[in-house]
Amino acid sequence: MHDKSSKFLQLALACTVFGALTVQAQAQGSWTSKAPLPARLNEVTAASVGGKLHVMGGSVLQVTGPYHQQYDPATDTWRGRAPVPRSLDHIGSAVLNGKIYLIGGFVGGGVHRDGQNTAFEYDPASDTWRILAPMKAGRASVGVAVLEGKLHAIGGRSPDNNVTVATHEVYDPATNTWKDLAPLPTARDHAAAVAAEGKIYFAGGRTGPATNPTAIMDIYDAKTNTWTSGPPLPTARSGLMASYYKNLFMVLGGEVPQEQRTNAENEAYDPKTNAWRKLAPMPAGRHAAGAAVLGDAVYVVAGSLRPGSGQVTDQLIVFNLP
């Protein structure tokens, strides 16, 4: 009996160690903190260009503004840049040809109100903005991705905040025009979008109110103008941040209002293996933040540590994957 008990104990210990190593292997990467944003902001958008991080729009004390701050990783410092042409939050953003594009957004004031059809282009070299041709209708919480030199604005929420939309428009900078493409299979907003491997990946979000998060992932093929279903997010959530980092579609954060918590999950989809894996979670859950790849790391800035506008933060945290 003693031998059997000893063998059982050894097996149990081996399983425990193996399980710990498996979790450790799944949770790769590490987080560090950098100089905080000059103000506590949520519902921002972030983009990197020219070796700098730009944080734009958002709300301070539930007052939406044309905020625009630039972070320099070389000096770990912030400075103000030309304000966004309109006071907006829940803006979609992307970078193309060394310029930042902002698409849609709410006029806000702490609530989802009056989604806009606006499109702006920022030139960091001259620190100036240009107003572009508008989308056909206003919307906010839009997923924006760049594919083959064009900007895709996908999903979002209608101006009256009552309806999520499946709208998919593409903007051509060469002609300053928009046109319709195949709509999302399932209308939603507050989702994560990236372009990678010649396709657009659109994951998570909500199909209605914040209490209706989803794990759906849809994949768009520009060659056929069609959507297909991909493996769902391991964790259903909305109010996400996303980046394409080291050949992975990283999906970060989110909120679960019905449980009065935010998500710290950091889950990554590998297009080559068509599978999700877990990376090291954020130090604390958050949503309504901005995320962008800068250099060899992913920068996550501002947002709310609690659902809605609860515990708005000025934190700048940085993720590195070996």
KAPE-V671189 format. One record per residue. SS is DSSP state (H for helix, E for strand, - for the rest). NEAR is the number of other ideal C-beta (glycine too) atoms within 10 Angstrom. Layout:
<<SS,NEAR> <SS,NEAR>>
This chain:
<<-,5> <H,6> <H,7> <H,8> <H,9> <H,10> <H,10> <H,10> <H,10> <H,10> <H,10> <H,10> <H,10> <H,10> <H,10> <H,10> <H,10> <H,10> <H,10> <H,10> <H,10> <H,10> <H,10> <H,10> <H,10> <H,12> <-,14> <E,15> <-,19> <E,13> <E,17> <E,11> <E,10> <E,18> <-,14> <-,15> <-,21> <-,13> <-,16> <-,18> <-,28> <E,26> <-,30> <-,25> <E,28> <E,27> <E,24> <E,20> <E,20> <-,11> <-,11> <E,16> <E,25> <E,24> <E,27> <E,27> <-,28> <-,36> <E,28> <E,15> <-,10> <-,14> <E,12> <E,23> <-,18> <-,15> <-,24> <E,20> <E,21> <E,19> <E,23> <E,13> <-,18> <-,8> <-,9> <-,10> <E,11> <E,21> <E,11> <E,10> <-,19> <-,15> <-,14> <-,22> <-,14> <-,18> <-,19> <-,29> <E,30> <-,30> <-,27> <E,25> <E,24> <E,23> <E,20> <E,16> <-,10> <-,10> <E,16> <E,23> <E,24> <E,27> <E,29> <-,28> <-,33> <E,28> <-,19> <-,22> <-,14> <-,16> <-,15> <-,24> <-,16> <-,17> <-,27> <-,21> <-,19> <-,20> <E,23> <E,20> <E,19> <E,24> <E,14> <-,19> <-,9> <-,9> <-,11> <E,11> <E,20> <E,14> <E,11> <-,19> <-,13> <-,14> <-,21> <-,11> <-,15> <-,20> <E,29> <E,29> <-,28> <-,28> <E,29> <E,27> <E,23> <E,18> <E,19> <-,10> <-,10> <E,18> <E,25> <E,25> <E,26> <E,29> <-,27> <-,33> <E,26> <E,19> <-,19> <-,11> <-,17> <-,10> <-,13> <E,25> <-,20> <-,16> <-,20> <E,22> <E,21> <E,18> <E,24> <E,13> <-,16> <-,7> <-,9> <-,12> <E,11> <E,20> <E,11> <E,10> <-,18> <-,14> <-,15> <-,22> <-,15> <-,17> <-,18> <-,29> <E,28> <-,28> <-,33> <E,29> <E,26> <E,25> <E,21> <E,17> <-,12> <-,11> <E,19> <E,23> <E,23> <E,29> <E,28> <-,28> <-,32> <E,24> <-,15> <-,15> <-,14> <-,17> <-,13> <-,14> <E,28> <-,20> <-,15> <-,20> <E,22> <E,21> <E,20> <E,24> <E,14> <-,17> <-,8> <-,9> <-,11> <E,12> <E,22> <E,12> <E,11> <-,20> <-,14> <-,14> <-,24> <-,14> <-,16> <-,17> <-,29> <E,27> <-,32> <-,28> <E,26> <E,24> <E,24> <E,20> <E,21> <-,16> <-,11> <E,21> <E,25> <E,24> <E,30> <E,29> <-,29> <-,30> <E,29> <E,20> <H,18> <H,12> <H,9> <-,11> <E,14> <E,28> <-,25> <-,16> <-,19> <E,23> <E,24> <E,22> <E,26> <E,14> <-,18> <-,8> <-,9> <-,10> <E,11> <E,21> <E,15> <E,17> <E,22> <-,17> <-,18> <-,23> <-,13> <-,15> <-,22> <-,29> <E,28> <-,29> <-,31> <E,27> <E,27> <E,24> <E,18> <E,18> <-,13> <-,10> <E,21> <E,28> <E,23> <E,26> <E,29> <-,29> <-,31> <E,25> <-,21> <-,18> <-,22> <-,18> <-,15> <-,14> <-,15> <E,23> <-,21> <-,16> <-,19> <E,24> <E,21> <E,19> <E,23> <E,16> <-,17> <-,6>>
